[in-house]
Amino acid sequence: MRRVFLPRTVQELWQILKDEPEAALYAGGTDLFVKMRSGLVQPKHLVCLERIDELKRMEDHGKEVSIGSCTTLTELLRNRLMRNHFPVLINALEVLGSPPIRNMGTIGGNIVTASPAGDTLPPLYVLRAEIELKKKDSSRRLPLRDFIKGPGETILDPGEVLTAIWLKKCSDFNLHHYEKVGQRKALAIAIVSLAALLKVSEGMVREARLAWGSVGPTVVTSVDAEAILEGNRLSHQGLERASEVARKAVRPIDDLRAGADYRRQVAGNLLLRLALKDGKTS
């Protein structure tokens, strides 16, 4: 019989993981339960993390913010600190799933699922998020981009838990943009998504960060496309040049939702939207 463990502290969690190393961890379970119902995974036991307060804290550390991995997406949307400093992530959360999914789903779960179409991942890449991984007797902190290796594939070690996400405040960036294209306007899995952070002053792009979702095995970035924008005016012509580079950088596939050629074209087209957003949040 499958058992469900409900630890209330991380100390209880470590003991459970020691006793039941094959147990699957979850918080909201919005991804795990779907896989279980479809028969893709059948864990021996389950460990629910949602009662561990330490994993649900959001804290302001001055120049950076820590987010507990079990913080729900709704809690992030409602948090003034997040809305003030990380609009690009808020933009993505607003189009992620439905209110019930956002009420249950967590930021850590969206990361560990490691879906190329995960809505939070492109914003977290341009925000240069770092993650905190802990075992009973050790911890490490590393860039998110080094954690995800492919669809559903991470470098999480046995007995290791994602405990927090760390974001540096980026007040100098005045253009925060996230957009995704799906098969419908709501409750859609991204066919292509783009997160962009731009530092624009007097019409000139001082710094650019770009990340695409659902066009490769992991989030795709392009330093070459960013370099085309930096040091130049934010214009349709410059974005058109960057979009051509972006189409070469992405590595989409054909699947039931869209073809690779379509995804490649849209990945470039989404950049063109930035021409209308000089120094604005969207």
C-alpha positions in Angstrom: 0.0 0.0 0.0 1.3 3.4 -0.9 1.8 5.7 2.0 1.7 9.5 2.1 4.1 11.2 4.5 3.3 14.8 5.8 6.4 16.3 7.4 6.1 19.6 9.1 9.8 20.4 9.4 12.9 19.8 7.2 14.3 17.7 10.1 11.3 15.3 9.7 11.8 15.4 6.0 15.4 14.2 6.2 14.4 11.3 8.4 11.6 10.2 6.0 14.0 10.4 3.0 16.5 8.3 4.9 13.9 5.7 5.7 12.1 5.8 2.3 14.6 6.8 -0.3 12.3 5.7 -3.2 9.5 8.0 -2.1 8.4 10.8 -4.6 8.3 14.4 -3.3 5.5 16.8 -4.2 3.9 20.0 -3.0 1.0 20.9 -5.3 1.2 17.7 -7.3 -0.2 19.3 -10.4 2.4 17.5 -12.6 3.0 14.3 -10.5 -0.6 13.4 -10.1 -1.2 13.7 -13.9 1.7 11.3 -14.5 0.5 8.9 -11.9 -3.1 8.8 -13.4 -1.7 8.1 -16.8 0.6 5.4 -15.5 3.9 7.1 -16.5 5.2 7.0 -12.9 4.1 4.8 -9.9 6.1 5.9 -6.9 6.3 3.5 -3.9 5.4 6.2 -1.4 4.7 10.0 -1.5 6.1 12.8 0.6 4.0 16.0 0.7 6.0 19.2 1.4 3.2 21.7 1.6 3.1 21.7 5.4 6.8 22.7 5.8 6.7 26.5 6.6 10.5 26.9 5.9 9.9 26.0 2.3 7.1 28.6 1.8 8.9 31.8 2.9 9.6 34.8 0.7 12.3 37.1 2.2 13.9 40.4 1.2 17.7 40.2 1.7 18.5 43.7 0.4 20.0 43.2 -3.1 18.3 39.8 -3.6 15.1 37.9 -2.7 14.7 34.3 -1.7 11.6 32.3 -2.5 10.8 29.1 -0.8 10.4 26.3 -3.3 6.9 25.4 -2.0 5.5 29.0 -2.5 2.4 28.7 -4.6 2.1 30.6 -7.9 -0.9 32.5 -6.5 1.2 33.6 -3.5 3.9 34.9 -5.8 1.3 36.8 -7.9 -0.1 38.5 -4.8 3.2 39.4 -3.3 4.1 43.1 -3.5 7.8 42.5 -3.4 7.6 40.2 -6.5 5.4 42.6 -8.4 7.7 45.6 -7.7 10.9 43.9 -8.6 10.2 41.0 -11.0 7.4 42.0 -13.4 8.7 39.7 -16.1 8.0 36.7 -13.8 4.6 38.1 -12.8 3.7 38.4 -16.5 4.4 34.7 -17.0 2.5 33.7 -13.9 -0.6 35.6 -15.0 -0.9 33.3 -18.1 0.1 30.1 -16.4 -2.7 27.5 -16.2 -5.9 28.5 -14.3 -6.6 29.9 -10.8 -7.0 26.3 -9.4 -3.6 25.3 -10.9 -1.9 28.5 -9.6 -3.5 27.9 -6.2 -1.9 24.4 -6.0 1.2 24.6 -8.2 4.5 25.8 -6.7 7.5 27.6 -8.1 9.8 24.7 -7.1 7.5 22.2 -8.8 7.5 24.2 -12.1 11.3 24.2 -12.0 11.9 20.5 -11.0 9.4 19.3 -13.7 11.9 20.8 -16.2 9.4 21.1 -19.0 10.7 23.0 -22.0 7.3 24.7 -22.1 7.4 25.7 -18.4 6.1 29.3 -18.1 8.3 30.3 -15.2 11.6 29.1 -16.8 12.3 31.8 -19.4 11.7 34.6 -16.9 13.9 32.9 -14.4 16.6 32.5 -17.0 16.7 36.2 -17.8 16.5 37.1 -14.1 19.6 34.8 -13.8 18.0 32.9 -10.9 20.0 30.7 -8.7 18.6 27.7 -6.8 19.4 26.3 -3.4 19.7 22.5 -3.1 19.9 20.8 0.3 20.6 17.4 1.8 20.6 16.6 5.5 24.2 17.6 6.0 25.0 19.8 3.0 23.7 22.5 0.7 24.7 24.1 -2.5 23.6 27.0 -4.6 24.0 27.2 -8.4 22.5 28.9 -11.4 19.2 27.6 -12.6 20.5 27.2 -16.1 23.1 24.6 -14.8 20.4 22.6 -13.0 18.1 21.7 -15.9 19.7 19.4 -18.5 16.7 18.4 -20.7 13.0 17.6 -20.7 12.3 16.3 -17.2 16.0 16.0 -16.5 17.9 17.8 -13.7 21.1 17.3 -11.7 19.1 16.8 -8.5 20.9 14.1 -6.5 19.2 11.3 -4.6 18.0 12.6 -1.2 18.5 16.2 -2.3 15.6 18.8 -2.2 15.2 22.1 -4.0 14.5 24.4 -1.1 14.7 28.0 -2.4 15.1 30.2 -5.5 17.3 33.3 -5.3 16.7 36.4 -7.5 18.8 39.5 -7.7 16.8 42.7 -7.9 17.2 44.3 -11.3 15.8 47.8 -11.0 18.0 49.1 -13.9 15.9 47.0 -16.4 12.9 49.1 -17.4 11.4 46.8 -20.1 10.1 43.5 -18.7 8.2 41.4 -21.3 6.8 37.8 -21.4 4.6 36.5 -24.1 3.7 33.0 -25.2 1.9 31.6 -28.2 -0.4 28.7 -27.7 -3.3 26.9 -29.4 -5.8 29.0 -27.5 -5.8 32.2 -25.5 -6.1 30.7 -22.1 -5.1 27.4 -20.3 -2.6 26.8 -23.1 0.8 25.1 -23.1 3.3 27.3 -24.8 4.1 26.5 -28.4 6.7 29.2 -28.2 7.4 31.7 -25.4 9.8 34.7 -25.0 11.0 36.4 -21.9 12.9 39.7 -22.3 14.6 42.1 -20.0 16.0 45.3 -21.5 17.7 48.3 -20.1 16.6 51.1 -22.3 17.8 54.7 -21.9 17.0 57.5 -24.3 15.9 55.0 -26.9 19.2 53.0 -26.7 19.5 49.4 -25.5 22.2 49.4 -22.8 21.7 45.7 -21.9 19.5 42.9 -23.2 18.6 39.5 -21.9 16.5 37.1 -24.0 15.2 33.6 -23.3 12.8 31.3 -25.3 10.8 28.4 -24.1 9.4 25.4 -25.9 11.9 25.7 -28.8 14.6 23.3 -27.5 15.2 20.6 -24.9 15.8 23.4 -22.4 15.3 27.1 -22.4 17.2 28.7 -25.3 19.2 31.9 -25.0 21.3 33.7 -27.6 24.2 36.0 -26.7 24.5 36.9 -30.4 20.9 38.1 -30.6 21.4 40.1 -27.4 24.6 41.6 -28.8 22.8 42.9 -31.9 20.4 44.9 -29.7 22.9 46.2 -27.2 24.4 49.6 -28.0 21.8 50.4 -30.6 18.4 52.0 -30.7 15.4 49.8 -29.9 14.0 49.7 -33.4 12.2 47.4 -35.8 15.3 47.1 -37.9 17.5 46.0 -35.1 14.9 43.6 -33.8 14.5 42.1 -37.3 18.3 41.4 -37.4 18.2 39.9 -33.9 15.1 37.8 -34.9 17.0 36.2 -37.7 19.8 35.2 -35.4 17.2 33.9 -32.9 15.7 31.7 -35.5 19.0 30.0 -36.0 19.7 29.7 -32.3 16.5 27.8 -31.4 16.2 24.0 -31.8 12.5 23.3 -32.0 10.9 19.9 -32.8 7.7 18.8 -34.6 5.0 17.6 -32.2 1.2 17.5 -32.0 1.0 21.1 -31.1 3.1 22.7 -33.8 5.8 22.1 -36.4 9.5 23.0 -36.0 9.4 25.5 -38.9 6.4 27.3 -37.4 8.1 27.5 -33.9 11.3 28.8 -35.5 9.4 31.6 -37.3 7.4 32.6 -34.2 10.5 32.6 -32.0 11.9 35.4 -34.2 8.5 37.2 -34.6 8.0 37.5 -30.8 11.1 39.7 -30.7 9.5 42.2 -33.0 6.9 43.0 -30.4 9.5 44.8 -28.4 9.6 47.6 -30.9 6.4 48.9 -29.3 7.6 48.8 -25.8 10.4 51.3 -25.3 11.0 51.3 -21.5 7.7 49.7 -20.6 6.6 46.7 -18.7 4.3 44.2 -20.4 
